[in-house]
Amino acid sequence: MKTMLTHAVTVFMGFFAIMNPIANVPIFLGLTADDNKQTAKAVALRSVTLAFLIVTIFCVSGKMIFELFGITLPAFRITGGLLVLLIGFHMLQGNLSSVHQLDEEGNQKSRAAALGVSVSPLAMPILAGPGTIVTAMSFSAEGGLTSMLITIAAFAVLCLITYVFFVFGQKFVTYIGAGALGTITRLMGLLLAVIGMQMAIEGLRGAFRLLGHSG
């Protein structure tokens, strides 16, 4: 029992260090700054739910998925990094696209666009990125079914904590005003761009290592 508890704590802390829900709150605020409270909560719930489903799928059948489609981790990192870099660039320029631009005829479409950020970049690759997926696959493979269930449970707890951080993080918006939100959006865009570049660099390093071994 003590060993299982120790393993569960280790898994949780490993996930927490990689996903870091506290550090992700400013990114969430930047992406949902102009959304109403109901939409922001929907984005938060959707993002953590999708992240949980993604990690659970990879815990159960990650290796099989990669082998089935011939996907390598470096390719996964490069693609995810470029996606985050592009989104960060648009945020840095202050271009929030239809996610933050409402008109009289397109409220439903705009809300759908707002909810779209819960899929990308929030759920993947911010919450369930390559590092989180690899960690989940590693922990779940350590000791059979028990380790897999502990890994999934630990990530579920972390997703719940992240949701709480996201929802109550919206209160921060009240104290800083619209002008500061624009600054935060650009700062978070810069942060996302850097994160994306780092992910792409790690992917390129892994790709060169694979090429070196194959050569």
Steps between C-alpha positions, in 0.01 A plus 500: 500500500782739593680420176188576297451829686862597440465414133178703475668805657798461267274479194297802611807715566648396166183611320477819705856602416445451128145636461532767774139623530607819678723609212224420251248737661639816330487321164138405565419860598661631185307261277162564667545866595203629297271204561213510749517297821280219368712455188824515701372227733398290199847544351660401831283190540541394141877545501564293814251233389667464161845500661387220733359297211817548293729392784274204585506381139878519487530327838299209367618479140767764440770275359252326274376837362851622422593170334171475309542839333877492486525810722820587679521719810728756327241545223232544766710764680584691181138514380366600841773759540427664166128512581561672834753735339244608238228561759744691719606716205141602429443583868823701505372709210169553678313297236249292692302400191132409534557362847484852646297692241125486546242637260124504494463214253775271617458449874465122474790472257712724720425290807593189304826669403559595863445139606746400229793622710409233756614243243804686372715630656357432849417128503777419258784580510491731809339255747548168324819576312778265394668515843177416681417218260847348524487524880160331504619221271811450714318486835217280373746246359694454824282245677214374290134579564556645849751756378273591210202563730713702743635710214153571364365582850790735573448687177125524569575671833738739326236582236253584778756728666573665164130563442472674838803716419354592162152588632613709796780652295234693309455726805839646419348662193279723716796668667720585202269647234480477121827681430700265716325204339643602164846505654443160660380360168822611329716374785324164493543496123873545548501224762305265272735577210803420718338178626422401142855574386643296788274207415608518135868514601461193720328325213782589260759373748313171528470477122875551453569234765276256313676581173835447669400158630353396166815615319 
